[in-house]
């Protein structure tokens, strides 16, 4: 007799379905499109994929959608489980928290505001009309295209062009990406001259639609990267993608679906048919770009961390499932090497740092901690294993930048002694702490002496200086884990920073500081020689420069005025290559010029890293 298949009844979503025995609950929910965060990639370490479960031996003939967990628990004796560690043996009723929170994402950039690009456009619409004789001979349709600089086309395109040309009475316009034919339209048909730029970040996605003719940015939107359900960092996703071709396809499909959803939202609001979008550019780190293209990326997770390719061919949008013009193309930014990807190439392009006469440094403070140094015509780049602490992962109460995350911390001096002041995203009760809040909190605790340069958090008995009893009460030990309470709600729940969190921050800050130190040393430069430090990425725009300097994340040997917030330079560069052929070619030249530096190859790397883990 066949064993009974288990049913899953999701009380929070009003869904039910049948599945197989011994199926992992996180995998099954992910397959069904139900988002459950798993920053650690399903290893059970982060404990953030909590769901509420009750096993049932009988079918649930009828059930309602419950509006809250409290209401649901009155009807069913649910218990907490980690979805990644739960394997189905029998039917269950299930409550899954809603995770579609709005992230705080930087989609704008100082690098492309009011910028007008000159030179030949990348995407152009060319009027063409009948010219029967050239040099005494009849023009073929292909020669007509060549006459307008369009020399690349598919057999399918040229097969239908003669009929399109005749039906339009031999008048119209053609759209091209560089020399590549995208579309032919009759004289009275609107041209295909809109383009789509995408920044594919590890945590977030940002996309913009532009009018290639006017260079106007029509709309920009941003969302979380749905691949987060497979892990917060690139290593977790590489491990997932390496499991099988099916896993790799899942990682590709979720992000393609999200980009198409963003595209559909923008075109609907702008009243533009998606078919009028001729091309798309995409910039991301090496892992994100390869996973987007469905490339086997196993080697990126193995020494010496080699990408499958550095320069991508132009890819037909249909091959990737992107819903723009059927003959539209996707340009993937070239990578430099290792984990230094197209987002850094795009950032270098957007900031124009290679056009500056003096030494400059570009830093993307994030999971990969990518950076580029420009000096005397040489461009050296590296990625540091900063880890996901800056994005809230690996921190006990860490979270991404969404409502309820502590984003700013100040310890103010009052007549009664130091007092903690916090700011949360959305001005709601504190639920956790994001990267900018983590940097603020550590810097303030360091400044006031609660944390030593070694990273050690003092006990209340060892606090020096004037600290009130209330301030000292924020320090405590639980299960041999020292912590400092940042916020306490009316119901008694707290948000705290632990000694272990500080150690995680030291690893991340030390990794970035090590990269800066070694790149500068290789170029025979000091921190003071840097005339400009470009701080790229959405996260960088929300941190306070002086606090990042205090922790050694940013060079402390330069005036704070030399550190420039640049916003989303990855998206800015992706826009530029769509509008200017010169910028397109410059992006390729940047990737070819750049030298990838493997920091671990320095003989004293470990020694420098250990030293850099100490706060300055």
C-alpha positions in Angstrom: 0.0 0.0 0.0 1.4 3.4 -1.0 2.3 5.7 1.8 0.2 8.8 2.1 1.7 12.0 0.7 1.8 15.0 3.1 -0.2 18.2 2.6 0.9 21.6 3.6 -1.7 24.2 4.7 -0.3 27.7 4.8 -2.5 29.6 7.2 -0.8 32.9 6.5 -1.2 32.8 2.7 -4.4 30.8 2.3 -2.7 28.2 0.2 -2.5 24.4 0.4 -0.7 21.8 -1.7 0.5 18.2 -1.7 4.2 17.3 -1.7 6.5 14.4 -1.2 7.8 12.9 2.1 11.2 13.9 3.4 11.1 17.1 1.4 12.9 20.0 3.0 10.4 22.7 3.9 12.6 25.6 2.9 13.2 24.1 -0.5 9.5 23.3 -1.0 8.4 26.8 -0.1 11.0 28.4 -2.3 9.9 26.2 -5.2 6.3 27.4 -4.7 7.4 31.1 -4.8 6.9 31.7 -1.0 9.8 33.9 0.3 11.5 32.9 3.5 14.9 34.6 4.2 17.8 32.3 4.6 21.0 34.4 4.9 23.2 31.4 5.7 21.9 29.5 2.7 20.0 26.8 4.6 22.8 25.7 7.0 20.8 26.4 10.1 23.3 28.9 11.4 21.5 32.3 11.0 18.2 31.0 12.5 16.3 33.6 10.4 14.0 31.2 8.4 11.7 30.7 11.4 8.2 29.4 10.7 5.4 28.0 12.9 4.3 24.4 12.4 1.9 21.8 13.7 1.8 18.2 12.3 -1.5 16.7 11.4 -2.5 13.1 10.8 -5.8 14.1 9.1 -6.7 16.4 6.2 -7.9 19.9 6.9 -11.1 20.1 5.0 -11.6 23.9 5.4 -9.3 26.6 6.8 -9.3 30.4 6.9 -6.5 32.9 6.3 -5.3 34.3 9.6 -4.3 37.9 9.8 -1.7 37.5 12.6 0.4 34.8 14.2 -1.3 35.5 17.6 -4.7 34.8 16.0 -3.4 31.6 14.4 -1.9 30.3 17.5 -5.2 30.5 19.3 -6.6 28.0 16.8 -3.6 25.7 16.4 -0.9 24.7 18.8 2.0 25.9 16.6 5.7 25.6 17.5 8.7 27.3 16.1 10.8 25.5 13.5 13.7 26.4 11.2 12.3 25.8 7.7 15.8 24.8 6.4 16.1 22.1 9.0 12.5 20.7 8.8 11.8 17.7 6.7 8.2 16.6 6.0 7.0 13.3 7.3 3.3 14.1 7.5 0.8 16.8 6.8 1.3 20.2 8.5 -0.4 23.5 9.1 2.0 26.3 8.7 2.4 30.0 9.4 5.0 31.9 7.3 5.8 35.5 8.2 5.4 38.1 5.5 8.9 39.0 4.2 8.1 41.4 1.4 9.4 44.4 3.3 10.4 47.5 1.5 14.2 47.8 1.5 16.0 51.1 1.7 17.8 51.0 -1.6 19.9 53.8 -3.2 19.1 53.9 -6.9 20.3 57.4 -7.7 23.9 58.5 -8.3 25.7 61.8 -8.2 27.7 60.5 -11.2 24.8 60.8 -13.7 22.7 63.7 -12.4 22.3 66.2 -15.2 25.0 64.5 -17.2 24.8 65.0 -20.9 26.9 62.5 -22.9 28.3 63.5 -26.3 29.5 61.5 -29.3 27.7 58.9 -31.4 24.9 57.1 -29.5 25.0 53.4 -28.7 21.3 52.9 -29.7 20.2 54.9 -32.7 17.1 55.2 -34.9 18.1 55.9 -38.5 15.6 57.0 -41.2 15.9 55.1 -44.5 14.2 55.5 -47.8 14.3 53.9 -51.3 17.5 54.5 -53.3 17.2 52.4 -56.4 20.6 53.0 -57.9 24.0 53.3 -56.4 27.1 53.4 -58.6 25.0 52.1 -61.5 23.7 49.0 -59.6 20.5 48.0 -57.7 20.8 48.1 -54.0 20.0 44.9 -52.1 18.2 45.2 -48.7 21.4 44.1 -47.0 23.4 46.8 -48.8 20.8 49.4 -47.8 21.4 48.5 -44.2 25.2 48.5 -44.7 24.9 52.0 -46.2 23.6 53.2 -42.8 26.3 51.4 -40.8 24.2 48.4 -39.8 26.3 45.3 -40.7 25.1 42.7 -38.2 21.8 40.9 -38.3 20.4 37.4 -38.0 19.2 35.3 -40.8 15.7 35.5 -39.3 15.8 39.3 -39.4 17.0 39.6 -43.0 14.5 36.9 -44.1 11.5 39.2 -43.2 13.1 42.6 -44.0 12.2 42.6 -47.7 8.5 42.1 -47.0 8.6 44.7 -44.2 10.4 47.1 -46.5 7.8 46.7 -49.3 4.8 47.0 -47.0 6.2 50.3 -45.7 6.5 51.7 -49.3 10.2 51.6 -48.8 10.2 54.3 -46.1 10.8 54.0 -42.4 13.5 53.8 -39.8 15.8 51.2 -38.4 17.0 50.9 -34.8 20.4 49.6 -34.2 22.6 48.8 -31.2 26.1 49.8 -32.5 26.2 48.0 -35.8 23.6 45.4 -34.9 20.0 45.5 -36.3 17.3 45.6 -33.7 14.1 46.6 -35.6 12.6 48.1 -38.7 9.5 50.3 -38.4 7.4 52.0 -41.0 7.4 55.7 -41.3 4.4 56.2 -39.0 5.3 53.7 -36.4 7.0 54.9 -33.1 10.7 53.9 -33.1 12.2 51.4 -30.8 14.4 53.8 -28.9 13.9 53.1 -25.2 16.6 51.2 -23.2 16.8 49.5 -19.8 19.7 49.7 -17.3 20.0 47.2 -14.4 22.2 47.1 -11.4 22.2 43.5 -10.1 23.5 43.7 -6.5 23.9 40.8 -4.1 21.2 42.2 -1.9 19.3 44.7 -4.1 18.1 45.3 -7.7 17.8 48.7 -9.3 16.5 49.4 -12.8 16.0 52.4 -15.0 14.2 53.0 -18.3 15.8 55.7 -20.5 14.9 57.4 -23.8 18.0 56.8 -25.9 17.1 59.7 -28.3 16.7 62.4 -25.6 19.0 60.8 -23.0 16.2 61.3 -20.5 15.9 58.9 -17.5 12.2 58.1 -17.6 11.8 56.0 -14.4 14.0 54.3 -11.7 12.7 51.6 -9.3 14.4 49.2 -6.9 13.7 46.0 -5.2 15.4 43.3 -3.1 17.3 40.6 -4.9 15.0 37.5 -4.7 18.1 35.2 -4.6 18.4 36.2 -1.0 16.3 33.1 -0.2 19.3 31.0 -1.2 21.7 32.9 1.1 22.7 36.5 1.8 26.3 36.2 0.4 27.7 35.1 -2.9 29.4 32.0 -1.4 26.1 30.6 -0.2 24.6 31.1 -3.7 27.7 29.6 -5.4 27.2 26.5 -3.2 23.5 26.3 -4.0 24.2 26.8 -7.8 26.9 24.1 -7.7 24.5 21.5 -6.4 23.0 20.8 -9.8 22.0 22.3 -13.1 18.4 22.6 -11.8 19.7 24.6 -8.8 21.6 26.9 -11.1 18.5 27.4 -13.2 16.5 28.3 -10.1 18.9 31.0 -9.2 18.8 32.4 -12.7 15.0 32.2 -13.1 14.1 34.1 -9.8 16.2 37.1 -10.8 15.0 37.1 -14.4 11.5 37.0 -13.2 12.1 39.9 -10.9 13.7 42.0 -13.6 10.7 41.3 -15.9 8.3 42.3 -13.1 10.2 45.5 -12.6 10.2 46.1 -16.4 6.4 45.4 -16.5 5.7 47.9 -13.7 7.7 50.7 -15.3 6.4 50.2 -18.9 2.8 50.1 -17.5 3.3 53.3 -15.6 5.0 55.0 -18.5 2.5 53.6 -21.1 5.4 52.2 -23.2 5.0 48.8 -24.8 8.0 46.6 -23.7 8.6 45.9 -27.4 9.8 49.5 -27.8 12.8 48.7 -25.5 15.8 48.0 -27.8 18.5 47.0 -25.4 19.4 46.3 -21.8 22.6 46.6 -19.8 23.4 44.8 -16.6 26.2 45.4 -14.1 26.9 43.2 -11.1 29.7 41.4 -9.4 31.3 38.4 -11.1 29.0 35.9 -9.4 25.8 37.8 -10.0 26.5 38.2 -13.7 27.4 34.6 -14.2 24.3 33.3 -12.3 22.1 35.7 -14.3 23.4 34.2 -17.5 23.0 30.6 -16.2 26.7 29.9 -16.4 28.2 27.1 -14.3 30.1 29.1 -11.7 31.6 26.3 -9.6 35.1 27.4 -10.4 34.4 30.8 -8.9 34.1 29.1 -5.6 37.4 27.2 -5.9 40.9 28.5 -5.9 42.1 30.5 -7.9 38.5 31.8 -8.3 38.4 32.0 -12.0 35.4 33.4 -13.9 34.2 31.6 -17.0 34.8 34.7 -19.2 35.8 38.3 -18.7 34.0 39.9 -21.7 30.5 38.8 -22.6 29.2 38.7 -26.1 26.0 40.7 -26.8 23.2 38.3 -25.9 19.8 38.1 -27.5 17.3 39.1 -24.9 15.1 36.2 -25.7 17.9 33.8 -24.8 17.8 35.1 -21.3 14.0 35.4 -21.0 14.1 39.2 -20.8 10.8 40.7 -22.1 12.0 43.5 -24.3 11.9 43.7 -28.1 12.2 40.2 -29.6 15.4 41.1 -31.3 16.7 43.3 -28.5 20.1 42.6 -26.9 21.6 42.4 -23.4 25.0 43.9 -22.7 26.7 42.4 -19.6 29.4 44.5 -18.2 32.9 43.0 -18.5 34.6 41.8 -15.3 38.2 42.4 -14.2 39.0 39.1 -12.5 38.1 37.0 -9.4 35.2 38.6 -7.6 36.0 42.1 -9.1 33.1 42.3 -11.5 31.2 44.5 -13.9 29.7 46.7 -11.1 33.2 48.0 -10.3 33.9 48.6 -14.0 30.6 50.5 -14.2 31.6 52.5 -11.1 35.0 53.4 -12.5 33.2 54.5 -15.6 30.6 56.6 -13.8 33.0 58.4 -11.5 35.5 59.0 -14.3 38.3 58.3 -11.8 40.7 57.2 -14.6 40.4 60.7 -16.1 41.8 62.3 -12.9 45.5 63.4 -12.7 45.9 62.6 -9.0 45.6 59.3 -7.0 42.1 58.2 -6.3 40.4 55.2 -4.7 36.9 53.7 -5.4 35.5 51.5 -2.6 32.2 49.6 -2.7 31.6 48.7 0.9 29.7 45.5 0.8 30.0 41.7 0.9 32.9 41.6 -1.5 34.5 44.8 -0.5 35.7 45.6 -4.0 38.1 48.5 -4.5 40.1 50.2 -7.3 43.2 52.4 -7.1 44.1 54.8 -9.9 47.7 56.2 -9.9 50.1 57.2 -12.7 48.0 55.6 -15.4 47.7 52.3 -13.6 44.4 50.8 -12.4 44.7 48.1 -9.7 41.6 46.4 -8.4 40.9 43.8 -5.7 38.0 42.2 -3.8 38.2 41.6 -0.1 36.3 38.9 1.8 34.4 41.4 3.9 31.5 39.1 4.3 27.9 40.1 4.8 28.1 41.8 8.1 27.6 45.2 6.5 24.3 43.9 5.2 23.2 42.6 8.5 24.0 38.9 8.1 26.1 37.1 10.7 25.0 39.7 13.3 22.8 38.3 16.0 20.0 40.8 15.4 21.3 42.0 12.1 18.9 42.7 9.2 18.8 44.3 5.8 18.0 48.0 5.6 14.2 47.8 5.9 11.6 49.3 8.3 12.5 48.8 11.9 16.3 48.5 11.3 18.4 50.8 13.5 20.3 52.9 11.0 21.9 55.6 13.2 23.3 55.5 16.7 24.6 58.4 18.7 25.9 58.5 22.3 25.3 62.0 23.5 26.8 63.6 26.5 24.3 65.0 29.0 24.5 66.4 32.5 23.6 62.9 33.8 26.3 61.2 31.6 26.2 59.6 28.2 22.8 58.8 26.6 22.0 56.5 23.7 20.0 57.9 20.8 18.9 55.7 17.9 17.2 56.3 14.6 15.3 53.5 12.8 14.2 53.2 9.2 10.6 54.2 8.9 10.7 55.7 12.4 9.1 52.6 13.9 10.1 50.4 16.8 13.5 48.8 16.5 13.5 45.2 15.3 17.2 44.8 14.6 20.2 46.6 13.2 21.4 47.2 9.6 25.0 47.9 8.3 25.0 51.7 8.8 23.6 51.3 12.3 26.2 48.6 13.1 29.1 51.0 12.1 27.6 53.9 14.1 27.1 51.7 17.2 30.6 50.3 17.1 32.2 53.7 16.4 30.3 55.4 19.3 31.1 52.6 21.7 34.7 52.8 20.7 34.7 56.6 21.1 33.2 56.5 24.6 35.5 53.7 25.7 32.9 51.0 26.1 34.8 49.1 23.4 38.6 49.0 23.3 40.7 49.3 20.1 41.2 45.5 20.4 37.5 45.1 20.0 36.9 44.0 23.6 33.7 45.1 25.1 34.2 46.1 28.7 32.0 44.9 31.6 30.0 47.4 33.6 32.5 47.1 36.5 35.4 48.1 34.3 33.8 51.2 32.7 35.9 54.3 33.2 34.7 57.9 33.1 31.3 59.3 33.9 28.6 56.7 33.1 25.2 56.7 34.6 23.6 53.7 36.2 21.2 53.5 33.3 24.1 53.4 30.8 25.9 50.7 32.8 22.7 48.7 32.9 22.9 48.4 29.1 25.9 46.2 29.5 25.3 42.6 30.5 26.4 39.0 30.1 24.2 36.1 29.1 25.4 32.6 28.6 29.0 34.0 28.7 28.0 36.4 25.8 28.7 40.1 26.6 26.3 42.6 25.0 25.2 46.2 25.0 21.5 47.1 24.7 20.9 49.6 22.0 17.1 49.8 22.2 14.3 48.4 24.4 10.6 48.4 23.5 7.6 48.8 25.7 6.9 45.0 25.7 10.4 44.3 27.0 12.1 43.1 23.8 15.6 44.5 23.1 18.0 45.1 20.3 21.5 44.5 21.4 25.0 44.5 20.1 27.1 41.5 21.2 30.8 40.9 21.6 30.5 38.3 18.8 28.9 41.0 16.6 31.9 43.3 17.2 34.3 40.4 16.2 32.3 40.0 12.9 32.5 43.7 12.3 36.3 43.6 12.9 36.7 40.8 10.3 34.7 42.9 7.8 36.4 46.2 8.5 39.8 44.5 8.7 39.3 42.9 5.3 38.6 46.2 3.6 41.4 48.0 5.5 43.8 45.3 4.5 42.9 45.7 0.8 43.4 49.5 1.0 46.7 49.1 2.8 48.1 46.6 0.4 47.0 48.4 -2.8 48.5 51.6 -1.5 51.7 49.9 -0.5 52.0 48.3 -3.9 51.7 51.7 -5.5 54.1 53.3 -3.1 51.4 55.7 -1.8 50.3 56.8 1.6 46.7 57.4 2.7 47.4 61.2 2.7 48.3 61.0 -1.0 44.7 60.1 -2.0 43.0 63.2 -3.3 39.6 61.5 -3.7 38.0 58.5 -2.2 34.8 57.5 -4.1 32.3 55.7 -1.9 30.1 53.6 -4.1 27.0 51.5 -3.6 23.7 52.1 -2.0 25.0 51.1 1.5 27.9 53.5 1.3 25.5 56.4 0.9 24.0 55.8 4.3 27.1 55.5 6.4 28.7 58.4 8.2 32.2 59.0 6.9 33.8 59.9 10.2 32.5 56.8 11.9 33.7 54.6 9.0 37.1 56.3 9.4 37.1 55.7 13.1 36.7 52.0 12.5 39.3 51.9 9.7 36.8 51.0 7.0 37.7 54.2 5.2 41.2 55.8 5.2 41.6 57.8 8.4 44.6 59.8 7.1 42.7 62.1 4.8 40.2 64.9 5.6 36.6 63.7 5.5 35.9 66.2 2.7 37.9 64.1 0.3 35.5 61.2 0.7 32.7 61.5 -1.9 29.4 59.7 -1.7 28.6 58.6 -5.3 25.4 56.6 -4.8 24.6 53.8 -7.2 27.6 54.1 -9.6 26.8 50.6 -10.9 23.5 51.8 -12.3 24.9 55.1 -13.4 27.6 53.4 -15.5 25.0 51.0 -16.9 23.0 54.0 -18.1 25.9 55.7 -19.7 26.9 52.8 -22.0 23.3 52.8 -23.3 23.5 56.5 -24.3 27.1 56.9 -25.6 29.2 54.7 -27.8 32.3 56.4 -26.3 31.2 55.3 -22.8 30.5 51.8 -24.1 34.0 51.5 -25.5 35.5 53.1 -22.5 33.9 50.4 -20.2 35.6 47.7 -22.3 38.9 49.6 -22.1 38.7 49.9 -18.3 38.2 46.2 -17.9 41.2 45.5 -20.2 43.4 48.1 -18.5 42.7 47.0 -14.9 45.1 44.7 -13.1 43.4 42.3 -10.7 45.4 42.0 -7.5 45.1 38.8 -5.4 45.6 40.1 -1.9 46.2 36.6 -0.4 49.3 36.4 -2.7 51.1 39.0 -0.6 53.6 37.2 1.7 52.6 39.2 4.7 48.9 39.2 4.0 47.9 37.4 7.1 50.1 39.6 9.3 48.6 42.8 7.7 45.1 41.4 8.1 45.6 40.6 11.8 46.9 44.1 12.4 44.1 45.7 10.5 41.5 44.0 12.6 42.4 46.3 15.5 40.5 49.5 15.4 42.7 52.5 14.7 
